[in-house]
Amino acid sequence: QVQLVESGGGLVQPGGSLRLSCAASSMIFSIYDMGWYRQAPGKQRELVATISTSSMTNYADSVKGRFTISRDNAKNTVSLQMNSMKPEDTAVYYCHAKWLQIMREYWGQGTQVTVSS
């Protein structure tokens, strides 16, 4: 059974940094495009960043220059380094995996990130 397990969430002050990690199991990690999404209270889930199987990255305009997504195919992990964080980054962050060729996708359970003084 495929599992995506996020870690690294928590409380951080404005301007601070956090690093989220997502560990994948029971899947051929290297064939999946990976991504991070977030959902704030009362809002729809939105894309934060994605990284393709060839490590091409894509970011939401709101996080460009502040967040960096990376993947380690040897460790089956995808990470999101978040710097210069803002209160509007507060949300539950979800790890996402998609196998494009057959449109198979999986979600993690989410990790809470709160940016507040």
ABEGO torsion letter per residue (X at the ends): XBBBBBBGBEBBBBGBBBBBBBBBBGBBAAABBBBBBBBBBGBBBBBABBBBAAGBBBBBAAABGABBBBBBAAAGBBBBBBBGBBAAABBBBBBBBBBAAAGBBBBBAEBBBBBBX
